[in-house]
């Protein structure tokens, strides 16, 4: 019988491997994506000082009205567009993408593509 796979531990292990190479700098901060079962969160982080510069998520009060009744991938697209617009307003146009140990598929892919379409370069 196969041992039970702990999906959370596997994702964290993959994320640690990704974070060895993906580092946010002041010139090119890191766009971090966290996907929970019901929500998705995106942050633009400068790792040199450890500060979050911009964030957007499905729990934002500003975005909640737009998200009601939509599928999760459609919600991720709106969050991606919102984080890109907020980053561009702060003068951030180039980022490095951190998928957080998740596969580049589904909601993570939808968020990334929406952020690219809104003007972020990665």
Secondary structure by P-SEA (a helix, b strand, c coil): ccccccaaaaaaaaaaaaaccccccccbbbbbbbbcccbbbbbbcccccccccccccccccccccccccccaaaaaaaaaaaaaaaaaaacccbbbbbcccccccaaaaaaaaaaaaacccc
